[in-house]
């Protein structure tokens, strides 16, 4: 059984764009992140990223996770495991 899913981008049929309203911004970010993390794209792109770009992506994700998730949420939602 798969731990992770990208169902939103597969089923979303609304408009994508940024700056119109909060709901469209949120939906667009979800779509972009799910498209960006696609295995085929990542395999093609990750080797082309500089060390600085890799660190920037990693740092942004970690900063957001630490800021908005409690420890138990981090384990349950991000790591997909029970909190120790």
N, C-alpha and C positions, 0 to 999 in steps of 0.2 A: 504494500500500500504506500502511495506517495505521501510524503509529509507536507510538501509545499504545493500551492496551486496558483494559477494565473487565470482564473475564470473571468474576472471583471473585463479584461481587455477582449476576451473572446465573445462576450455577450453584450457589451455596451454598444448601444446604437444611437447615442446622443451626439451632440456636437462637441468637438474638441477645439480648444483654443484657450488663450490665457488673457486675463484682464477684463473679461466681461462681467462675471459675478463669481462669488465664492464657490458655488456648487460646480460651475463649469471648470474653475481652476482646480478644485479637488479631483474631479473626474479626469481631467487632462493629466495631472500629475500621476494618478494611479495608472492610467494607460501608458504614459511615457516610461514609468519605472518598470512596468511589466513587460513592455516591448524591449526596453533596454537590457533587461536581465535574461532575455531569450538565450538559450544555450548556443544556438548557431551564431547569433550576433556576437556574443561574448567570446566565443572561440576565435572569431575573425578579428575582433577589435582589441582584446586585452593585451595582446603582444605588441600592439602599436602604441599603447599608452606609455607615457614617460613615468619614471619613478615618482615624480611630483604629482602627476595626475592620478596615479594609483593611490598615493597617500591622501590626496585631496578627497577622493571618493570614499575611501575607507574612513577617514576622519569625520566627514560629514555624516555618514550613516551612524557611526558610533556616537557622535555628539547628539544626534536626534534621538537615538534609542535611549541614551542615558538621561536625557532631559525629559522625555515624555512617557517612559515606561518604568514601572516599579520593577524590582528584581524578579518577583514571581511572574509578572507579565512578560518580561524579557525572556525568561526560560520557556514559558508556555507558548507565547506568540511568535517569537523570533527563532529560538532554538528548537521549538517543538518537542520539549521534554518537560518532565515533571521537575519542579523546583526541588533542589536537594534539601 
